[in-house]
Each structure stands twice: as C-alpha cells, then as structure tokens.
Amino acid sequence: MLKVKGLVALERRVRQQLRTGIPRTEMGRFRRTVSGAVAHIEAALARHGQPPEAMPAPTRNAYSFLKGIDLEDLPVNDGPVPPPGRLVGVSNVTSAAEWASAALSQLGAQPDPARQAQVVERIARTVNAVERICAKHDAAPSSLAAPTRRAYAWLKFLTVPANLERHLDATRRAATLAQRLSASPEESEPRTVVEFAQTAALWRRTQCGGVTRVRMTEGLIAADNGVLEAVLRAALTGDTSRHRKRYLEFTESEAYRDVLLELDLAAEVDADQPGGAVYDLRELFDAVNAEYFGGAVSRPRLTWSDRLTSRRLGYFEPQRDRIVVSRTLDSAKAPRFVVEYILHHELLHRRLGATWSGSRMRSHTAEFRREERKFGHYREAEEWMRGCRDGY
C-alpha cells in the first residue's frame, strides 16, 4: 500500500482552519498548501500506477477531503488579525542538522542505545523549538528561509521512528562498505566516514586530517548496497564515469522519490510559488499544454526560483516532478513567449526523459532538438535569452 506520512496531520490543520475561517491575507498560502498536497499525492499515485484506493484508509480519506475543498469558496475570518511577525529567532537549525548528521553517522558505525536516545531527544527538541517559533509568529515552516526549511524538514523526517531506523540501517550498510573499500585489514580506525543528510547534491566528498567524509542525500537511504557501493567507489576513486549510471538510475526510482516526497511534506508544501508578480506559471502551462501537447500532459509542480538568475533560466526536477523557472523572467521586460518556451523545453525533458550513451546520460538528444524547434517562437526566444545571458 502507498503510505504518505504527514498528510493526515495536514488534514487536521486544514480542518481547524476551515472551522475558524481564514484571514484574507492567508488565502493564498492556504490555497497553495492544499493544492500542493493534492498534487504531491497524485504525482506519487501516478508514479506507482495505483488508484487512491491503494492508500491506507486514513491517508485516502485525508486526500479525498483535501481534494474536495472548494478553494474558490473558503470561509473568511474578517476579525482583527495581528500583522504577521517576521520569523526571528530561528537560529542554529542548520548547525543542529550538521550535528545530527555527524552523530547519526557515528551511531551507524558504532551502535550505542544510550547515545542514540540522546541524539533523538536533541532532534525532537530542535523540531519543537522551530514549531513553537512558527506558531508564535502565525507562520508555517514553509515560510522559513530555504536552508533553515530544509534542515527542519530533515530533522522532522527523522522524528518518525521508522525513518530514523531506515537512516541508521543505511548508515550501517554504507559504513561497512566504506571500510571494505578504503581501509587496510590492519587499520583499526576507519579512513572513510559516511553521512546522510538533506543536501542538494547527490553526494559530496571532503577530506580533512587523513579522513575522507562522503555525505549522501537522504533519498539514498532507500538504496540497496549496490547503489551505495557505486556512490562510494565514485567518491573514493574519482572515477564517476564507471559508476554514475548505477546511482543516477536509482534517482529515477519510486523508492527515491517517496523519500523526497515525505521530506517535502515535513515542511509543508506551499513553498512552491507558481503565481508571480507578472506571470502565473499555471496559466502559462495550460496554454503550452493545449497548443503543443494536445492538453494531454498532467500538470507538474510549478514554481518560481528563490533568486534571480541569468544563466540558468529553468530546470526540471524529475525526482519531485517539478519545473523551476528563474524569477528573472517574472518581469514585464520578459516576453510571455520566453516563459512559455522555458516551460515547453522543460516539459519535453519530462516527457522524453534521458538516454544513456556509454557512461554518459544525454537529455538533449536529436529527438529532443526536433521537438524543441516546433515551438512557435523558438528563434525569438533563443535570441532573447542570449541577450539576457549577455546582460541586457
């Protein structure tokens, strides 16, 4: 059965908000939260090829309730609403996550029940402190700055005992593999330390004082030993070409995506921002879908980026089924056809995927380029983007 942790708790919060009414200033965030949660679940169901009936009853009922909310006819609370406070005082969350990552790595290599209880207690204390501060300022965890939000979501994920055990099990397996790959039989101390954490990179290697640290993204706790060994061999030998296919293929799996889904839900899902100051990505998606895909493409998650960029104007995250468009384009200076071109480009990545050529993964294939040129304003969009990258 498809289990999605965090959805039932979200349903309870939404029910409470509907009972008391929603301040007009919070309508946008409420709609993003509900629609984002529904989109998450439907994407997960589509990946697994399962109907809603495949979910456990509590999750299925929560999904049905959220999907049935009329987001255009919400109860309004017009009572006096204090101005929202800024999220001040949410400090040391990222450092607490760094500490937890190192502590859990040690526990994976050398189990210690008493030490584990201390680590669990500190993680729970940090999560509770963040949630108290958010409640005090009438804000959701998704309102936190991106690094803090990611750290909180990861720590919240670990407060679920089953997730903690999966994390420790993966750490134990990776530590055993690392010791076999990097240490001589006569060495008593490991030369390689393995950690799992909520990171943007799949893995990263650092070295200090003769010890190599390999940090992997949390999604890899669902990987088997063959995938973990491929990451470790790539990290320890530097020969990624021989091993990257194995672990990159795993990132397309349902198991990997399910971990990311749960991490996203841990910090609530309204951090996606499809509505911009000038353009609404949902509206533009509908137009592109109708004109170039016959309206047959399901809507992925859509969001504007957190920062302005000029080199990378958009990208598709297959693991989250999300298209991110640079906020640089949410401007009256950017023609609508340019934003639509970016969406068309990324939807092609979503539809066509990537192919392997030897040890390299290729996404801009000949077929992709043929389909890309079918966009009505292809040349104009490319010319405008070249100018954007050159600074005008």
Summary of the structure (lengths in Angstrom):
residues: 392
radius of gyration: 22.6
end to end distance: 52.4
largest distance: 72.2
contacts: 1192
relative contact order: 0.09
helix: 58%
strand: 10%
